Amino acid sequence: MTKLRTLATLLVLAGGLAQPVAAQDATRATPSPSDQLLELENRIQRLTTLHETAKGEDQEVFYDQLARRWFEHHELLNRIAADLARDTEKAAADSVAFAQARASLAKEIAFLKQRVKIRIDDLAKLLVERASAPRESWFAMEEKMADLSTLVDRMMYAIASDYKSAETLRMDVATERAEFDELMANRASLQAARIEAGRQELVRLQQRLSRPGAQTEALEMERAAVKERIRWNSASLEILVESMQNRRVDTTAYQAILLETTGQLGKGALDPKVLGTLVQKWIAKAAYWLRLNASKILVRVLAVALVLVAAWATAYATRRVIRRTLGSKRLSASKLLQELLIGTASRVVWILGFIVVLSMVGIDIGPMLAGLGIAGFILGFALQETLSNFASGLMIMMYRPFDVGDVVTAAGVTGKVDGLTIVSTVLTTFDNQRIVVPNSKVWGNVITNATAETVRRVDLVFGIGYQEDIDKARRILEDIISAHPLVLKDPEPVVRLNKLGESSVDFVCRPWCKTVDYWTVYWDVTQQVKKRFDAEGVSIPFPQRDVHVYQHAASPR
């Protein structure tokens, strides 16, 4: 029945659906609004008597009916007042109806004021009870207080509406209205203060929840109760602000609180005054916070800066030491290995520096490190191919089949090695294409390093015609090889008759040169052989085929 009573009361003063007045007999004439009002007041009087003498559930039923009748009374009375105000302008007002409306307004205002006082007292009692009540019941008590508070605010809204109707009927209510405006302003200030106190309480509860060993369940229950308190106080303040705005009272500060608390852009939320008040409030909070924490922040910022500078200096020194150590002749580590170790050491130093910084600013890195460990375990299964490339990269650096700048053929790609990461090798082809090859493909296939040795042999083949002098051709080739400045004397070059081909007699010419001069020697010798052969009449045949035609004598007939 308590819920029934609450629902009925909200229907009375929150604008719910009113119980329609009993339908009149179609044959009877519709009574005038004044007669309807008089009849409704008589019914209210009877229901009041029945409610006061009834007990138990009957009392709740009569209260429900009484609440409905008062709602109908409020709606009908305001409509009559509006009609009489229009008639007054036409100098045609009924003096009897005028007096009746005034009397009814005075009666309703007095009744609503009395009910407001009773409900405010009930709220005060609940606040006292909550202080000693067990924590488990706080949320339910907050809900009950929310219902009572909504009832009070709706009744005050109805009183404000009645005062407006009284003014249209030229009733002398200026003093009473001023007292009521002051009451409404005081209640709005109280609700605003409760909202601010609730928000501060939420901050404190959040701090307590973040502490190790906090009683999470109990604190969560308390936080839910505080949130419910903020919610119904905000709803109450919103109703009061609407009533005060109808009286042209400045509600900028209250609207700013509502906007900051609920985040909802209600009526007037984009008012420059409201936004200005919010900005001033935020600036004041920031200034207050800085005054309290400026020294701590300064010390912490300086400490963080020192740690970062130390990390930078340590990383720089580490890079230099590793580069100097690995670059010594005793170790002679590859550039790929040097760059990997230098980069890894530098990153490790920076990571340690950031971990120290996080701990200095109050961030617990324990859960973070545990989370990284779990994530690494999961990623290990998901990135098996990447890990294979990583392992292959380590093997390449350890056994050094090539280094930066070498020309290699790996995984079917020929090019110059430009770099090596932990997962891939970067090659630049001779036509300037950049190709990234996974390390697992490089290490798992044959690797040909064309520039691993400082000396290289140039293999050339030259063919002459079968009718040419082979001694003369050999002498020409030996002269060209011995005269070339880039051809090495040791190892000694080789010129030999190698093959009797289908169309030519083939000589092999194998001079030695420095690796960097390979293509220069190859192209120069080829060009000079062609010129000398042409100059001395030695032919270089192209593929040819002899065709023999046999004729057979005709057989006798």
MARPALO-907871 format. One record per residue: x, y, z of N, C-alpha, C, O in turn; residue in one letter. Coordinates in pm, whole numbers, plus 50000, padded with zeros to 5 digits. Example, Ala and Ser with C-alpha at 12.3 -4.5 7.8 and 13.67 -1.06 7.14 Angstrom:
BEGIN
513194943150780512304955050780513204967050780514244966850846a
512854977550708513674989450714512905000350787513415011450804s
END
This chain:
BEGIN
500824987950000500005000050000500855012650000500425023149953m
502055011450052502925023250049503235027249907503255039049874t
503485017249820503735020249680502495026149614502595035049530k
501295021049654500055026349599499885040849638499465049249557l
500215043749763500085057549810501055066749737500695077749697r
502285062049720503265070249648502855072749505502975083949455t
502355062149437501925063649299500765073349287500725081749198l
499825072049379498665081049374499085095449397498595104549329a
499995097549492500435111249520501145117249401500935128949368t
502005109249333502685114249214501695117649104501895127149029l
500625109849095499605113148996498925126249029498485133648941l
498845129149158498215141649199499015153549156498475162749094v
500305153849189501065166149177502155165649072502845175749053l
502355154649001503375153748897502785154448758503505152648660a
501525156848747500935158348615500505145348555500405144248433g
500245134948639499825122048588498405122648536497755133048536g
497935111048491496585110448437495585111748551495645104248648l
494705121048541493685123148644492525113748623492165110048511a
491945110148735490725102048727489605110648673489265120848734q
489035107148562487985115648506486805116648600486465107048670p
486185128148600484965130148679483875121248622483795119248501v
483065116048710482005107048664481175113448556480785125048564a
480925105348452480155110748338478765114848383478125107848461a
478325126048333476985131248365475965124548276476255119948166q
474795124248328473695118648250473485127048126473435139248133d
473365120448012473245127847887472035136747885471995146647812a
471035133247965469805141247964469905153548050469105162948037t
470905153648141471055165148232471925175648167472765172548083r
471725188048206472535199248156473895198848223474005195448341a
474955202248148476305202348201476435213548304476155225048273t
476875210048429476975220748532478075230648496478985227348420p
477995242348549478995252648525480275249148600480255241048693s
481395255248558482635252648631482545255848779483135248848861p
481825266248815481685269748956480955258949032481315255449144s
479885253448969479145242649035480025230249046480015223349149d
480785227348941481695215948947482705217549061482995207949132q
483225229549077484205232149182483585230249320484195224349409l
482355235349336481665234149464481395219449497481605215149611l
480935211849398480675197649419481955190149452481965181349539e
483045193649384484335186949409484835189949549485405181149614l
484645202149596485085205549732484275198149836484805194249940e
482995196149811482165188349904482655173849911482725167950019n
482985168149794483485154549792484815153649867485075143949940r
485665163849849486945163949920486725164550070487445158050146i
485745172250113485455173350255485005159950312485415156050422q
484145152950238483665139950285484805129750289484945122150385r
485635129650181486765120350179487765123350291488385114150345l
487925135950324488845139550433488365133850564489155128550643t
487055135050588486485129650712486635114550717487005108950820t
486355107850602486485093350597487935088950616488205079050684l
488865096350557490295092950569490775094350713491555086150761h
490285104650782490735106950920490175096651017490795093851119e
489005091150987488385081451078488705066951041488515057951123t
489185064650917489465051050874490775045950932491585053750984a
490965032750923492195026650973492685016150874491915010950792k
493985013150882494565002550800494495005450652494765016650607g
494124995150576494094996450431493015006150385493165012650281e
491925007150461490855016450422491385030750421491015038750334d
492225033850515492785047450519493625050250395493585061250341q
494385040250349495185041850228494285043850106494595052050019e
493175036250100492255037649986491645051549983491585057849877v
491185056550099490595069950103491645080650071491325090850010f
492885078150113493935087950081494165088549930494385099349874y
494125077149866494285076749722493175084749653493455092849564d
491915082349694490805089649636490905104649664490625112849577q
491315108049784491465122049821492525128949736492355140449694l
493615121849713494685127549630494205130249488494535140549430a
493425121049433492895122949298491955135049293492015143049199r
491115136149393490175147449393490905160849405490505170749343r
491985161249485492745173749497493415177149364493545188949329w
493845167149290494435169949159493385176049065493645185848995f
492175169949066491115175548983490785189749027490515198548944e
490795191949157490505205249211491535215349162491175226449124h
492805211549163493875220649121493745224048972493885235648933h
493485214248891493355216648748492135225248717492215234748638e
490985221948779489745229348754489865243748803489395252948737l
490475245548918490585258748977491475267848891491145279548871l
492565262748840493435270948755492755274448623492945285348569n
491945265148572491185268148449490135278948474489945287948391r
489455278048588488445288348622489115301848639488595311948592i
490275302048706490975314848727491365321148595491255333248577a
491845312948500492215318248369490985323848296491065334448234a
489835316648305488615321448239488145334448302487735343748231d
488185335248435487735347448503488645359248471488185370648462l
489955356448453490875367348419490515373348284490565385448266a
490145364648188489735369848058488425377548069488265388048006r
487475372448150486195379448167486395392848236485675402348208d
487355393548327487615406148397488035416948299487645428548313t
488815413248199489245423048099488065428548021488105439847972e
487015420248009485835424547936484795431048029483705434747985k
485145432548156484235438448257482955430448268481875436148288a
483075417048254481885408648258482045397348359481415386948344a
482845399148459483095388648556481925387048652481295396748693a
481665374548686480625371348782481215372948921482165365948957d
480685382048999481255385049130481195372949222482105370749302s
480105364749210479985352849294481065342649257481755337349344v
481215340049125482245330749079483645335949113484545328249147a
483805349049104485095355149136485455352449281486575348449312f
484485354849371484725352949514484965338249546485815334849627a
484185329349479484345315149503485735310349461486365302549532q
486205315149346487525311149298488615315949393489565308649421a
488475328149442489475333349537489515324849663490585321149712r
488315321949715488265314049838488865300149817489605295149902a
488555293949702489105280649674490615281049659491305271949705s
491135291349594492585292649580493255293849716494275287549742l
492675302249802493265303949936493245290850013494205287750084a
492145283249999492035270550069493075260550017493725253650095k
493215259849883494165250249825495595253749859496405244949890e
495915266649854497285270749889497605266950033498695262050062i
496635269450124496865266150264497045251150283497905246650359a
496215243250211496325228650222497695223850171498355215850237f
498095228750054499375224249997500555228350085501505220650102l
500505240250140501585244750231501695235450351502785231950395k
500505231450404500505222450519501125209050482501915203350558q
500735203850362501285191050319502785191950294503525182550324r
503245203250238504685205150215505435204450347506485197950357v
504905211250449505565211250580505635197150637506655193250694k
504535189350622504505175750675505545167050605506275159550669i
505595168150471506535159850397507985163750422508865155150425r
508245176550440509615180850473510025175250609511165171150628i
509075175050704509365169050835509635154050820510515148650887d
508865147350731509095133050708510495130650649511175121150686d
510905139550558512255138450501513315139950608514305132650609l
513115149550697514095151750804514205139450894515295135850938a
513065133150922513095121051005513845109750936514615102450999k
513615108450805514325097950732515835100250732516615090850742l
516235112950720517665116050724518275112050857519395106950862l
517555114350964518035110551096518105095351108519065089951162v
517075088351058517055073751065518175067650984518755057551024e
518495073750869519525067950784520905068250851521735059650827r
521125078250935522425079351001522735067351088523895063651103a
521695061151145521915049651234521475036551171521585026051233s
520975037051049520485024950983521655016750929522715022450900a
521495003550913522574995350854522814999150708521905003750638p
524044997250664524425001450530523604994650421523385000350315r
523144982450449522374975050348521054981750314520514979750205e
520514989850407519214996150385519315010250331518285016750308s
520525015150310520675029150267520035031750132519345041750113w
520265022650038519745024949903518215025449904517615034049839f
517575016249977516115016349986515615029250051514605034850008a
516325034050153515925046550219516105058450125515305067850126m
517155057850044517345068649947516205068949845515755079649805e
515735057249805514605056649713513355062649776512595069749711e
513135059549906511975064949976512075080049988511085087149970k
513275084950019513465099450028513295105949891512825117349882m
513685098749785513495104149651512015106049621511625116149562a
511165096349662509735097749640509175109649718508385117549666d
509595110849845509105122049927509565135449871508805145049867l
510815135949828511345148449774510625152549647510315164249627s
510355142849561509605145849438508215150949471507715160149405t
507595145049572506265149649615506305164049664505445172149629l
507305167149745507435180849796507625190849682506985201349680v
508495187449588508775196649478507555198649388507295209749342d
506795187949364505595189349283504535197849353503825205749292r
504465195949483503505204149558503925218749555503075227649542m
505195221349568505665235149562505435241049423505125252849408m
505595232549321505315237149184503825240649171503475250549106y
502965232449233501525235249229501205248149305500355255949261a
501855250449418501645262849494502045274949410501345285149407i
503195273749341503635284749255502595287549147502325299149114a
502015276949092500975278548990499735285249049499125293748985s
499355281349174498195287549239498445302349267497535310449252d
499645305849308499955320049332499845328049203499395339549203y
500245322049095500125328948967498655331148931498275341748881k
497825321048958496375322648934495795333049027494925340848987s
496265333249152495765343249248496095357349201495285366549217a
497255359249144497625372449094496755376648977496435388448961e
496375366848893495485370348781494105374348831493395381848765t
493725369248951492435373049009492575384949104491635388149177l
493715391449101493985403749177493835401649327493325410249398r
494295389849373494325387249516495595393249575496635393649509m
495515397749698496655403849765497495392649829497305389149945d
498415387249749499255376049797500735379649786501595370849786v
501035392649776502435396649755503315392149870504415387049848a
502845394049995503655390350110503845375150117504955370150137t
502695367950099502795353350104503685348049991504455338750009e
503545354349874504355349749759505835352149784506665343749748r
506185363149843507595366049872508155355849971509275351049957a
507315352450075507755342350171507945328750102508895321450131e
507025325550011507125312849940508345312649847509035302449837f
508615323949780509805324749695511065322549776512005315949731d
511085328049896512255326349983512385311650025513495306250030e
511235305250055511255291050091511775282649975512575273549995l
511335285849853511785278449737513275280549712514005271149677m
513725293049729515155295849709516005288549813517075283349781a
515515288049938516265280950042516345266050013517375259650033n
515215260549963515225246249930516165243449812516865233349812r
516175252349713517085250649600518545251049647519365243149602a
518845260349737520215261149791520585248449866521705243449856s
519595243149943519845230850018520105219149924521025211349946l
519295217949820519485206949726520825208249653521515198249631q
521205220549616522495222649550523645218649642524615212449599a
523525222349770524565218649866524645203549883525735197949895a
523485196949884523485182349896524145175849775524845165849788r
523895181449657524525175849536526045177149543526765167649514i
526515188949584527975191049595528575181649699529645175949678e
527875180249814528385171249918528415156749869529345149349899a
527385152849793527355139249740528495136749642529095126049644g
528795146449558529895144849463531235143449535532085135549495r
531415151349641532655150149718532735136549787533815130549799q
531575131749833531545118649898531905107649798532575098049834e
531465109049674531825099249571533325098949548533915088249531l
533945110549548535415111149530536115103949644537045096249622v
535665106349767536285099749882536085084549877536995076849908r
534885080349836534635065949826535515059549720536005048449738l
535715066549608536575061349503538015059849552538695050149518q
538465069449631539815068549687539925056649782540935049549783q
538895054449862538915043149955538865029849880539485020049921r
538125029549769538055017249689539395013749624539695002049603l
540185024049593541465021649526542565017149621543635013049577s
542295017749751543325013749847543404998449858542394991649843r
544584993149884544704978649900543904973850021543894980350126p
543244962550006542484956650116541164963450144540584961350251g
540664971550053539404978650076538234968850076538244958850004a
537204971750160535994963650164535124967450045534234975850055q
535404961049934534794965149807533284964449809532614973849766t
532734953449858531284951649854530564962449934529584968249887e
531024965050055530384975150140530514989050079529554996750079a
531704992150029531915005349971531095007249843530615018249815l
530924996549765530094997549645528645000049680527965007649611e
528154993849787526794996449832526625010949876525625017349845m
527635015849948527575029749992527635039249873526935049449872e
528445036149774528535044649657527225044749578526815055149527r
526565033149569525275032649500524245041449570523455048249504a
524255041449704523325049949779523615064749755522695072749740a
524895068349752525255082349728524855086649588524355097849569v
525055077949489524635081349353523125083349345522645092449276k
522365074849415520915076449417520525089749483519585096349438e
521255093649590520985106549656521255118149562520465127649556r
522355117349488522665127949392521595128649284521205139449240i
521125116749241520115116449134518835123449177518315131949103r
518295119949295517015125949330517165140449375516235148449358w
518295143949430518525158149460518615166349333518145177649328n
519235160649228519325167649099517935169149037517605179748984s
517125158349044515755159248992514955169749067514175177249008a
515135170249198514435180349279514865194449241514025203349225s
516175196349227516665209649192516185213949054515925225749030l
516065204248963515585207548828514155212948832513825222448761e
513305206848914511925211648927511905225448990511165234248946i
512715227349093512755240449160513255251349066512755262549068l
514255248048984514785257848890513705261948790513595273748756v
512925252248744511855255548650510835264848714510365274348651e
510475262148841509535270848911510095284748931509385294648915s
511375285648967512005298548991512155306548863512065318848863m
512395299448752512505306448624511185312948584511175323648524q
510075306448618508775312348589508565325248667507765333748627n
509285326848777509205339148858510325348948820510525359148886r
511045345648710512135354148661513225355948767513805366648780r
513495345248841514575345148940515835339848872515775330448793v
516985345748905518245341348845518635327648899518865326049019d
518695317848810519035303948850520315299248783520535287248767t
521165308548743522375304948668523255295148744523735285348688t
523455297848874524345289248953523775275148964524525265348958a
522455274148980521835260948993521885253348861522115241248859y
521665260348750521745253848619523165248648593523345238048534q
524165256448636525555252048619525815239148696526495230148648a
525255238348819525425226248900524765214348832525325203348827i
523545216448780522835205548712523585200948589523705188848565l
524095210448510524825206748389526095199048424526445189348357l
526785203448527528035196948568527775183048627528595173948611e
526635181448695526345168848763525755158448669526215147048664t
524725162448594524015152948509524605152048370524495141748304t
525255163048322525795163148187524735164348080525035162947961g
523495167048119522405168148023522165182747990522105191348078q
522015185547859521795199147812520305202247820519575201147722l
519875206247938518475209647955518195223947915518995230447847g
517035228647957516625242147924517595252247982517865252248102k
518125260847897519045271247942520455266547963521285274248012g
520765254147928522105248847953523155255847868524315256747908a
522745260947750523685267747662523665282747684524205290347603l
523055287047791523055301247825524495305647853525185299147931d
524945316547791526335321047817526625323147965527745320948010p
525615327548042525835329548185526125316148254527005315248340k
525375305848214525595292648275526985287348240527705282448327v
527345288348113528665283548071529775291748138530805286248178l
529555304748149530545313148215530715309348361531835309048413g
529585306348427529655302048567530425288948581531215287248673t
530165279748488530895267048490532395269048473533205263148545l
532755277548377534175279948351534835286148474535935282148513v
534175296048534534725302248654534885292048767535865292248842q
533905283148777533985273048882535145263548858535865260048952k
535325259348733536455250348701537805257148724538745251048774w
537865269848687539125277248709539425278348858540565276648901i
538375281148937538575282449081539025269049142539905268649228a
538415257949095538825244849145540265241749107541035236549187k
540605245048982541975242448937542985250749017544045245749055a
542645263349042543545271949119543715266749262544815266649317a
542595262449320542655257049457543495244349461544315242349551y
543285235749361544055223349356545535226149338546385219549397w
545855236149255547265239749234547895245349360549055242549391l
547125253249433547675258849559548015247749657548995248549731r
547175237349658547435226349751548565217249705549295211749787l
548695215549575549605205349522550755210849439551535203049383n
550885224149429551925229949342553325225249380554115221549294a
553625225349510554975221349552555235206649521556315202949474s
554225198149549554395183849520554575181549370555415173549328k
553775188749292553855186949146555215191449095555815184649011i
555705202749145556995207849100558115197949130558965195249045l
558105192649254559145183049291559055170549204560065165049159v
557805165949180557625153849100558035156048955558645147348893r
557695167848902558075170948764559605171448750560165166148654v
560265177748847561725178348843562345164448854563325161248787l
561755156148941562285142548956562095134548827563005127348784a
560925135948765560665128948639561625133748531562155125748453v
561845146948526562775152348427564195146848448564885143448352a
564605146248574565945140948604566055126248562567075122048507l
565005118448588565025104348549565125102948398565885094648347v
564335111148324564375110348178565735114548123566255108448030l
566325125048183567655129248140568675118248169569555115348087v
568545112148287569475101248321569295089448226570275083148186a
568055086548190567805075548095568415078647959569005069947895a
568265091247914568855095047786570375093847790570985088447697w
570985098947898572445098447909572935083947916573935080347855a
572205075747992572605061548004572465054347870573335046547832t
571375057147798571175050847667572265055147570572775046947493a
572635067947574573675072947484575025066547516575745062147426y
575365065847647576635059747686576645044747653577675039347611a
575495038247672575415023947641575645021547493576355012147456t
575055029847408575255028247264576715029647226577255021747148r
577355039747282578765042047248579645030447295580525025947221r
579405025747418580235014847472580055002247388581034995547354v
578814998947356578574986747277579164987947138579774978547087i
578994999647076579545001446940581075000246943581664994046855r
581705006247043583165005647051583634991447081584634986847025r
582914984447169583324970947206583164961247090584074953547059t
581984961647025581734952346915582514955946789582764947446704l
582914968646780583654972846662585154970446672585884973246577g
585614965146785587054962646801587484951046710586674942746669s
588764950746682589304940446592589234926646654589154916746583k
589274925946786589254912846850587894905946832587824893846812r
586814914046838585474908146820585034908346675584534898446622l
585244919746611584884921346469583464916646442583214908846350s
582524921646522581114917846504580544924546380580994935246340a
579574918246321578954923746201578194936446235577794938646350s
577984944646134577214956846155575774953746193575164960846272k
575254942946135573894939146169573774936046318572834940646384l
574724928246371574694924946512574924937246598574304938746703l
575814945946554576064958246629574794966646640574434971146749q
574114968646526572924977146528571824970946613571104978146683e
571674957746606570644951246685570934952746834570044956646911l
572144949746876572484950647018572414965047068571944967547179l
572884974246987572834988347028571384992947044571024999247143i
570544989646943569134993746952568424987047068567634993547137g
568684974247090568034967147199568444972747334567594974947421t
569734974947352570214980447481569624994147507569224997147619a
569565002547403568995015947419567535015247459567095022647548s
566775006347393565345005147427565144999847569564255004347640r
565974990447610565854985047746566074995947849565354996847948v
567075004347825567355015447918566155024847924565755029048033v
565585028347809564435037347807563225030947875562485037747947w
563015018147854561875011447919562025011748070561065014448142i
563225008948118563475009648263563235023748316562685025548424l
563665033748237563435047548278561955050748287561525057348383g
561155046348191559715048948194559045041548309558085046648368f
559515029548341558955022248455559205030048584558315030848669i
560385035548599560685043748716559795056148720559295059948826v
559585062348603558715074248597557285070748637556655078148713v
556775059448586555405055348622555265052948772554265056748832l
556255046548831556195044348976556275057349053555685058549161s
556995067149000557115080149068555805087949066555495095249161m
555025086548959553755093948950552625086249016551465090549007v
552915075049080551905068049158551155057249084550135052449133g
551635053048968550965042448892551545029048934552765027048930i
550665019948973551105006649015551464998548890550594995248809d
552744995448876553194988448756553134973348771553364966048674i
552814968448893552724953948912551684947448823552004938248748g
550414952148830549394946348740549744948048593549434939448510p
550394959348561550764961748421551774951348374551644945848264m
552784948548457553794938648418553174924748410553514916848322l
552264921748505551594908648500550764907448373550734896948309a
550074918248338549274918148216550144916348093549764909347999g
551304922848092552214921247978552724906947968552894901647858l
552964900648083553414886748080552354877448021552674868847940g
551114879348063550024871148010549834873947862549644864747782i
549884886847825549724890347684550854884447600550624879847488a
552084884647654553194878747580553034863747561553394858247456g
552484857047664552254842547653551244839547543551404830047466f
550184847647537549144845547435549694848847296549454841447201i
550424859947287550964863847157551994853947105552184852546984l
552654846847198553634836947155553014826147068553634821446973g
551764822347100551074812447018550544818546890550544812246784f
550084831046901549464837446784550504841846680550184842946562a
551744844246724552764849646634553924839746618555084843546629l
553604827246592554654817246577555554820246457556774818546464q
554954824746347555764827846228556714839446257557864839446214e
556214849446330557074860846365558214856446455559344861146439t
557934847646549558994842646636560024834546556561214834946586l
559544827246455560474819946369561404829646296562604827146284s
560834840646248561674850846182562674856846280563814859646244n
562224858946404563104864546506564284855146534565444859446540f
563974842146550565044832446575566004831746456567214830646475a
565454832346335566324832046216567204844346210568374843646172s
566644855746250567454867946253568624866746348569734871246318g
568384860546464569474858546559570534849146502571734851446522l
570134838746431571094829546371571904836546262573114834246251m
571264845146183571994852446079573054861346143574184862346093i
572694867946253573654876846319574774868946385575914873646393m
574444857246433575464849346501576474843446402577674844046426m
576004837646292576884830846197577344839946084578254836146010y
576764851546069577224861945977577424857045834578534858145781r
576414851745769576584848045627576694860345537577164859145424p
576274871645584576424884145507576344895745605576014893945722f
576674907545555576654919645638576074930945554575794929245435d
575884942345617575364953945545576314957745432577524958845453v
575764959745313576574963545197576954951845108577394953944995g
576794939445156577104927745075576044925744966574884929244983d
576494919944854575574916244746575314901344760576234893244751v
574074897844782573734883844811572554879544725571794887644671v
572444866444714571244860244657570654851544766571254841644808t
569454855244813568814848144924567314847444896566704857244855a
566744835744919565304833344897564904837144755563794841944732a
565814834944660565524837844520565634852344482565254855944370g
566134860944571566264875244545567744878944549568464875044640v
568184886644447569574891344442569584906344462568834913644397t
570444910944551570514925244576571524928544683572194919744737g
571634941244711572564946144813571854946844947570734951844956k
572514941845053571924941845186571944956145242573004962145257v
570754961245271570644974745328570414974545478570714984245546d
569884963645529569624963345672569004950245714568584942145631g
568964948245847568404936045904567664939746031568234945546123l
566384936346035565604938046158565484924546225566034914646179t
564744924246336564614911546408563754901546333563764889746365i
563004906246232562114897046161562354896746011561804888045944v
563144905745954563264906045809564624911645767565314918445844s
564984908345641566194913645578565774922645461564904919045382t
566404934345453566054944145350567134943845243568314946145271v
566724941045115567624940545002567224951244901566044953944881l
568224957144836567984966544726568554960244599569754957644591t
567704957944502568144951544378568924961544293568974973444324t
569554956444185570384965044102569564975044021570104984943971f
568244972644007567394982643943566664991144046565634997344018d
567234991244171566805000244277565394997044329564615006144356n
565094984344343563874980344410564214975644552565194968444573q
563414979944646563624975844785562744963644814561524964244798r
563354952844856562634940444881562894936145026564034935445070i
561804933445097561884928945237561604913945239560514909545202v
562584906245283562484891645284562424886945429563284890745509v
561414878645467561374873145604562644865445635563154858145550p
563144866945756564394860445794564304845245787565294838545757n
563124839745815563004825145807563194820145664563714809145644s
562784828045565562994824345425564474825445387564984817345310k
565164835445443566584837345414567394825945474568184819545404v
567204823345603568014813345673567654799245629568504790245637w
566434797045582566024783745543566364780145400566004769345355g
567054788845328567434786145188568924788645168569614793445258n
569404785345048570814787445015571084802445006570304809844945v
572184806845066572574820945063573874821944984574874815545017i
573854830144880575054832544799575524846744825574804856344797t
576734848044878577294861144908578374864144804579464858344808n
578074873244711579004876244602580134885344645581134886544575a
579994891844758581014901644801581654897644933582234906045002t
581554884844969582134880645096583654880645092584304883245194a
584254877644970585704877444955586174890144884585424896344809e
587424893644910587964905944850588404903944706588504913544630t
588674891044665589134887944529588134878444466587594869444530v
587894880844336586914872644266587384869544124588064877744062r
587034857844073587384853943938586264857743842585084856143871r
586694863043724585754866643619585764855543515586794852943454v
584634848843495584534837843399583934842943269582784847343264d
584754842043159584324846643027584484835242926585404827142940l
583634834642826583714824542718583624831842585582714839742562v
584624829142496584644835242363584744824042259585524814642275f
583964825242153584004815042047584554820741915584314832341881g
585304812141842585814815941709585374805341609584954794441648i
585464808641481585064799141379586054787541365587224788741401g
585564776341313586404764641297587554767141199588574760341207y
587424776741106588464779441008589534788841062590534791240994q
589344794341186590274804241239591464797341307591404785641344e
592564805241321593804800541385593604801441536593454812341592d
593614789841603593354789941747594534795841825594314801841930i
595754794441777596914800241847596844815441843597134822141942d
596464820741727596344835141715595254840441809595444850741874k
594144833641815593044837941902593474837542049593134846342127a
594234826742084594664825742224595634836942259595574842542368r
596514840242167597484850842192596764864242211597114872142299r
595764866642129595014879342143594374880142282594414890542347i
593794869342325593124869442457594134871442569593874879042663l
595284864842561596304866542665596834880742669597094886142776e
597004886942550597484900742546596484910142613596864919042689d
595204908042583594174916942642594144915342794594064925342866i
594204903042844594134900742989595364906543059595234913143162i
596534904243003597754908843070597884924043067598544929843153s
597274930342969597384944942958596364952343043596514964343066a
595364945543088594314952743164594824956243303595314947543374h
594714969143345595304973343473594614967543596595214966843702p
593364963343584592624958443701592734943343719592274937943820l
593314936643623593474922143635594684919143723595754924843702v
594524910343821595584906943915596564896943852596174888443772l
597824898343890598844889043844598804876043923599144865343873k
598374877344047598284865544135596914865844203596624875244277d
596094856144181596314843844104596474846543954595974856443900p
597164837543890597474839243748596214836643665595484827143691e
595944845443564594764843343478594924830843392596044826443366p
593834825243348593814812943268593094815843137591994821243135v
593764811843023593134812442891593334798742829594474794742805v
592264791342803592374777742752591264775142649590164780642654r
591664766242553590654761242461589784751342539590284741642595l
588484754042543587624746642636586684737042568586384726342622n
586184740642446585114732542392585024734242241585194745242188k
584744723242173584444723642030582924722942017582324712242025l
582334734541997580894735241996580304731941860581034728741766g
578994732741851578294729941727578664739841616578754736141499e
578884752541656579134762941555580424770341576580824778441493s
581114767641692582314775541721583274767541804582944757341864s
584504772841807585554767541895585624777142013585944788941995v
585324772142139585154780842255586404781142341586964770642375d
586834793342376587924795742472587314800642604586344808342604f
587894796042717587534801842847588634811542884589824808942865v
588184822942939589124833442982588784836743126587694841743153c
589704834043221589404835243363590434843943436591324838743502r
590304857043424591184865943500590654867843642589474865843670p
591574871843731591204874943871591304889943891592154896743833w
590394895043977590414909444007589824911544147589334902144209c
589894923744195589254926944322587734926244304587214929044195k
587034922544408585584920844400584884933444353583924932944277t
585384944944401584724957544363584924960644215584184968744158v
585934954344150586234957044008585634946443916585924946543796d
584824937443968584354926043891583674930343762584084926143654y
582674938643771581914942143651582714951043556582514950643435w
583614958843610584454967243523585324958343434585424960443313t
585974948343497586804939143420585954931143321586344929543205v
584834926443364583954918443278583584926043152583714920843041y
583114938543169582674946343053583854950842965583764950542842w
584964955043029586124959842951586704948642865586954950642746d
586924936942924587534925842849586624921542735587104919142624v
585344920642759584394916742653584464926542536584474922542420t
584504939542568584544949742463585854949142384585854949842261q
586964947642455588264947442387588424934942299589014935842191q
587914923542344588014911242263587264913142132587764909142027v
586114918942136585344921142013586114930141916586194927341797k
586674941041969587404950241883588654943541822588904945141702k
589424936141902590664929741852590354918841752591044917541651r
589324911041778588944900541683588544906641550588914901641444f
587784917641556587384924341431588604930141358588714929441236d
589514935941438590674942441376591614932341310592224935341208a
591734920441369592684910641318591994899641237592604889341207e
590744901641203590054892541112589684879141172589564869341099g
589514878441300589074866141366587554866741377586994875741440v
586904857041316585434857241314584854851441442585404842041500s
583764857041483582994851841597581704846341538580794854041507i
581604833441522580464827741449579174828541530579174829241653p
578104828241456576794826941518576324812741492576874806041404f
575364807841565574914793941545574484791541401573734799441344p
574984780341341574644777041202574524761941188575014754241270q
573864758041084573614743741062573884740440914573374747440826r
574664729940884574924725340747573804715940703573434706640774d
573294718740584572224710240528572784702840407573244709440313v
572774689940403573254681540293572054675740218571174669540277h
572054677940083570954673139999571454661239918572454662539847v
570814650139926571184638139852570144635739742568934636439766y
570654632839619569774629839507569874614939472570974609439467q
568764608639450568714594339417568304592739271567414599739224h
568954583539198568604581139056567204575539046566734568139132a
566544579338936565164574738918565174559838886566024555238810a
564294552538939564194538038914563594535538775562684542738734s
564104525038700563564522038565562124517538574561684511338670p
561414521238467560024516938461559924502738413558824497438401r
END
